[in-house]
Amino acid sequence: MDEKKHCDGHCTFERAAEVEFRALNASVREVQERLGRLEATLLRGAALLMANLAGMVATLAGQLLGH
């Protein structure tokens, strides 16, 4: 009987811990997904910035060579 009470409390604790672990795992996955989207956005922004910079350099070079 004493073992049953101990198991019930222990099993309840294990179930609660498992639920918390699943929630934490889901939260970590969500953060990973958000970071992935942020990285993709930053890479696109950096690529656009580099393209604009290259365009400005080409324009300035054309103006310098034209004069």
Chimera marker file (.cmm) of the C-alpha trace (Angstrom):
<marker_set name="trace">
<marker id="1" x="0.000" y="0.000" z="0.000" r="1" g="1" b="0" radius="0.5"/>
<marker id="2" x="2.851" y="2.341" z="0.879" r="1" g="1" b="0" radius="0.5"/>
<marker id="3" x="4.521" y="1.552" z="-2.447" r="1" g="1" b="0" radius="0.5"/>
<marker id="4" x="1.274" y="2.362" z="-4.278" r="1" g="1" b="0" radius="0.5"/>
<marker id="5" x="1.086" y="5.827" z="-2.674" r="1" g="1" b="0" radius="0.5"/>
<marker id="6" x="4.735" y="6.469" z="-3.516" r="1" g="1" b="0" radius="0.5"/>
<marker id="7" x="4.218" y="5.332" z="-7.120" r="1" g="1" b="0" radius="0.5"/>
<marker id="8" x="1.092" y="7.482" z="-7.493" r="1" g="1" b="0" radius="0.5"/>
<marker id="9" x="2.936" y="10.586" z="-6.345" r="1" g="1" b="0" radius="0.5"/>
<marker id="10" x="6.003" y="9.718" z="-8.369" r="1" g="1" b="0" radius="0.5"/>
<marker id="11" x="3.971" y="8.859" z="-11.462" r="1" g="1" b="0" radius="0.5"/>
<marker id="12" x="1.980" y="12.087" z="-11.127" r="1" g="1" b="0" radius="0.5"/>
<marker id="13" x="5.214" y="14.039" z="-10.860" r="1" g="1" b="0" radius="0.5"/>
<marker id="14" x="6.608" y="12.226" z="-13.910" r="1" g="1" b="0" radius="0.5"/>
<marker id="15" x="3.476" y="13.003" z="-15.929" r="1" g="1" b="0" radius="0.5"/>
<marker id="16" x="3.617" y="16.673" z="-14.908" r="1" g="1" b="0" radius="0.5"/>
<marker id="17" x="7.321" y="16.840" z="-15.754" r="1" g="1" b="0" radius="0.5"/>
<marker id="18" x="6.642" y="15.201" z="-19.126" r="1" g="1" b="0" radius="0.5"/>
<marker id="19" x="3.944" y="17.773" z="-19.924" r="1" g="1" b="0" radius="0.5"/>
<marker id="20" x="6.319" y="20.599" z="-18.972" r="1" g="1" b="0" radius="0.5"/>
<marker id="21" x="9.085" y="19.047" z="-21.051" r="1" g="1" b="0" radius="0.5"/>
<marker id="22" x="6.797" y="18.809" z="-24.084" r="1" g="1" b="0" radius="0.5"/>
<marker id="23" x="5.784" y="22.457" z="-23.660" r="1" g="1" b="0" radius="0.5"/>
<marker id="24" x="9.422" y="23.489" z="-23.328" r="1" g="1" b="0" radius="0.5"/>
<marker id="25" x="10.341" y="21.415" z="-26.378" r="1" g="1" b="0" radius="0.5"/>
<marker id="26" x="7.561" y="23.060" z="-28.396" r="1" g="1" b="0" radius="0.5"/>
<marker id="27" x="8.739" y="26.495" z="-27.270" r="1" g="1" b="0" radius="0.5"/>
<marker id="28" x="12.315" y="25.724" z="-28.301" r="1" g="1" b="0" radius="0.5"/>
<marker id="29" x="11.103" y="24.549" z="-31.718" r="1" g="1" b="0" radius="0.5"/>
<marker id="30" x="9.119" y="27.776" z="-32.124" r="1" g="1" b="0" radius="0.5"/>
<marker id="31" x="12.161" y="29.868" z="-31.235" r="1" g="1" b="0" radius="0.5"/>
<marker id="32" x="14.249" y="27.880" z="-33.735" r="1" g="1" b="0" radius="0.5"/>
<marker id="33" x="11.658" y="28.490" z="-36.458" r="1" g="1" b="0" radius="0.5"/>
<marker id="34" x="11.527" y="32.206" z="-35.687" r="1" g="1" b="0" radius="0.5"/>
<marker id="35" x="15.320" y="32.425" z="-35.715" r="1" g="1" b="0" radius="0.5"/>
<marker id="36" x="15.367" y="30.644" z="-39.075" r="1" g="1" b="0" radius="0.5"/>
<marker id="37" x="12.911" y="33.158" z="-40.516" r="1" g="1" b="0" radius="0.5"/>
<marker id="38" x="14.902" y="36.040" z="-39.013" r="1" g="1" b="0" radius="0.5"/>
<marker id="39" x="18.130" y="34.703" z="-40.526" r="1" g="1" b="0" radius="0.5"/>
<marker id="40" x="16.469" y="34.382" z="-43.940" r="1" g="1" b="0" radius="0.5"/>
<marker id="41" x="15.132" y="37.942" z="-43.702" r="1" g="1" b="0" radius="0.5"/>
<marker id="42" x="18.541" y="39.276" z="-42.654" r="1" g="1" b="0" radius="0.5"/>
<marker id="43" x="20.244" y="37.445" z="-45.526" r="1" g="1" b="0" radius="0.5"/>
<marker id="44" x="17.762" y="38.890" z="-48.029" r="1" g="1" b="0" radius="0.5"/>
<marker id="45" x="18.314" y="42.363" z="-46.561" r="1" g="1" b="0" radius="0.5"/>
<marker id="46" x="22.078" y="41.980" z="-46.728" r="1" g="1" b="0" radius="0.5"/>
<marker id="47" x="21.849" y="40.777" z="-50.341" r="1" g="1" b="0" radius="0.5"/>
<marker id="48" x="19.697" y="43.787" z="-51.279" r="1" g="1" b="0" radius="0.5"/>
<marker id="49" x="22.098" y="46.107" z="-49.505" r="1" g="1" b="0" radius="0.5"/>
<marker id="50" x="25.063" y="44.627" z="-51.381" r="1" g="1" b="0" radius="0.5"/>
<marker id="51" x="23.199" y="44.901" z="-54.690" r="1" g="1" b="0" radius="0.5"/>
<marker id="52" x="22.391" y="48.551" z="-54.008" r="1" g="1" b="0" radius="0.5"/>
<marker id="53" x="25.976" y="49.232" z="-53.013" r="1" g="1" b="0" radius="0.5"/>
<marker id="54" x="27.244" y="47.580" z="-56.189" r="1" g="1" b="0" radius="0.5"/>
<marker id="55" x="24.812" y="49.695" z="-58.218" r="1" g="1" b="0" radius="0.5"/>
<marker id="56" x="26.029" y="52.869" z="-56.534" r="1" g="1" b="0" radius="0.5"/>
<marker id="57" x="29.659" y="51.932" z="-57.164" r="1" g="1" b="0" radius="0.5"/>
<marker id="58" x="28.891" y="51.224" z="-60.816" r="1" g="1" b="0" radius="0.5"/>
<marker id="59" x="27.048" y="54.541" z="-61.172" r="1" g="1" b="0" radius="0.5"/>
<marker id="60" x="29.871" y="56.494" z="-59.524" r="1" g="1" b="0" radius="0.5"/>
<marker id="61" x="32.487" y="54.716" z="-61.616" r="1" g="1" b="0" radius="0.5"/>
<marker id="62" x="30.490" y="55.513" z="-64.768" r="1" g="1" b="0" radius="0.5"/>
<marker id="63" x="30.249" y="59.174" z="-63.771" r="1" g="1" b="0" radius="0.5"/>
<marker id="64" x="33.970" y="59.383" z="-62.999" r="1" g="1" b="0" radius="0.5"/>
<marker id="65" x="34.932" y="57.721" z="-66.275" r="1" g="1" b="0" radius="0.5"/>
<marker id="66" x="32.497" y="59.890" z="-68.229" r="1" g="1" b="0" radius="0.5"/>
<marker id="67" x="34.071" y="63.143" z="-67.093" r="1" g="1" b="0" radius="0.5"/>
<link id1="1" id2="2" r="1" g="1" b="0" radius="0.2"/>
<link id1="2" id2="3" r="1" g="1" b="0" radius="0.2"/>
<link id1="3" id2="4" r="1" g="1" b="0" radius="0.2"/>
<link id1="4" id2="5" r="1" g="1" b="0" radius="0.2"/>
<link id1="5" id2="6" r="1" g="1" b="0" radius="0.2"/>
<link id1="6" id2="7" r="1" g="1" b="0" radius="0.2"/>
<link id1="7" id2="8" r="1" g="1" b="0" radius="0.2"/>
<link id1="8" id2="9" r="1" g="1" b="0" radius="0.2"/>
<link id1="9" id2="10" r="1" g="1" b="0" radius="0.2"/>
<link id1="10" id2="11" r="1" g="1" b="0" radius="0.2"/>
<link id1="11" id2="12" r="1" g="1" b="0" radius="0.2"/>
<link id1="12" id2="13" r="1" g="1" b="0" radius="0.2"/>
<link id1="13" id2="14" r="1" g="1" b="0" radius="0.2"/>
<link id1="14" id2="15" r="1" g="1" b="0" radius="0.2"/>
<link id1="15" id2="16" r="1" g="1" b="0" radius="0.2"/>
<link id1="16" id2="17" r="1" g="1" b="0" radius="0.2"/>
<link id1="17" id2="18" r="1" g="1" b="0" radius="0.2"/>
<link id1="18" id2="19" r="1" g="1" b="0" radius="0.2"/>
<link id1="19" id2="20" r="1" g="1" b="0" radius="0.2"/>
<link id1="20" id2="21" r="1" g="1" b="0" radius="0.2"/>
<link id1="21" id2="22" r="1" g="1" b="0" radius="0.2"/>
<link id1="22" id2="23" r="1" g="1" b="0" radius="0.2"/>
<link id1="23" id2="24" r="1" g="1" b="0" radius="0.2"/>
<link id1="24" id2="25" r="1" g="1" b="0" radius="0.2"/>
<link id1="25" id2="26" r="1" g="1" b="0" radius="0.2"/>
<link id1="26" id2="27" r="1" g="1" b="0" radius="0.2"/>
<link id1="27" id2="28" r="1" g="1" b="0" radius="0.2"/>
<link id1="28" id2="29" r="1" g="1" b="0" radius="0.2"/>
<link id1="29" id2="30" r="1" g="1" b="0" radius="0.2"/>
<link id1="30" id2="31" r="1" g="1" b="0" radius="0.2"/>
<link id1="31" id2="32" r="1" g="1" b="0" radius="0.2"/>
<link id1="32" id2="33" r="1" g="1" b="0" radius="0.2"/>
<link id1="33" id2="34" r="1" g="1" b="0" radius="0.2"/>
<link id1="34" id2="35" r="1" g="1" b="0" radius="0.2"/>
<link id1="35" id2="36" r="1" g="1" b="0" radius="0.2"/>
<link id1="36" id2="37" r="1" g="1" b="0" radius="0.2"/>
<link id1="37" id2="38" r="1" g="1" b="0" radius="0.2"/>
<link id1="38" id2="39" r="1" g="1" b="0" radius="0.2"/>
<link id1="39" id2="40" r="1" g="1" b="0" radius="0.2"/>
<link id1="40" id2="41" r="1" g="1" b="0" radius="0.2"/>
<link id1="41" id2="42" r="1" g="1" b="0" radius="0.2"/>
<link id1="42" id2="43" r="1" g="1" b="0" radius="0.2"/>
<link id1="43" id2="44" r="1" g="1" b="0" radius="0.2"/>
<link id1="44" id2="45" r="1" g="1" b="0" radius="0.2"/>
<link id1="45" id2="46" r="1" g="1" b="0" radius="0.2"/>
<link id1="46" id2="47" r="1" g="1" b="0" radius="0.2"/>
<link id1="47" id2="48" r="1" g="1" b="0" radius="0.2"/>
<link id1="48" id2="49" r="1" g="1" b="0" radius="0.2"/>
<link id1="49" id2="50" r="1" g="1" b="0" radius="0.2"/>
<link id1="50" id2="51" r="1" g="1" b="0" radius="0.2"/>
<link id1="51" id2="52" r="1" g="1" b="0" radius="0.2"/>
<link id1="52" id2="53" r="1" g="1" b="0" radius="0.2"/>
<link id1="53" id2="54" r="1" g="1" b="0" radius="0.2"/>
<link id1="54" id2="55" r="1" g="1" b="0" radius="0.2"/>
<link id1="55" id2="56" r="1" g="1" b="0" radius="0.2"/>
<link id1="56" id2="57" r="1" g="1" b="0" radius="0.2"/>
<link id1="57" id2="58" r="1" g="1" b="0" radius="0.2"/>
<link id1="58" id2="59" r="1" g="1" b="0" radius="0.2"/>
<link id1="59" id2="60" r="1" g="1" b="0" radius="0.2"/>
<link id1="60" id2="61" r="1" g="1" b="0" radius="0.2"/>
<link id1="61" id2="62" r="1" g="1" b="0" radius="0.2"/>
<link id1="62" id2="63" r="1" g="1" b="0" radius="0.2"/>
<link id1="63" id2="64" r="1" g="1" b="0" radius="0.2"/>
<link id1="64" id2="65" r="1" g="1" b="0" radius="0.2"/>
<link id1="65" id2="66" r="1" g="1" b="0" radius="0.2"/>
<link id1="66" id2="67" r="1" g="1" b="0" radius="0.2"/>
</marker_set>
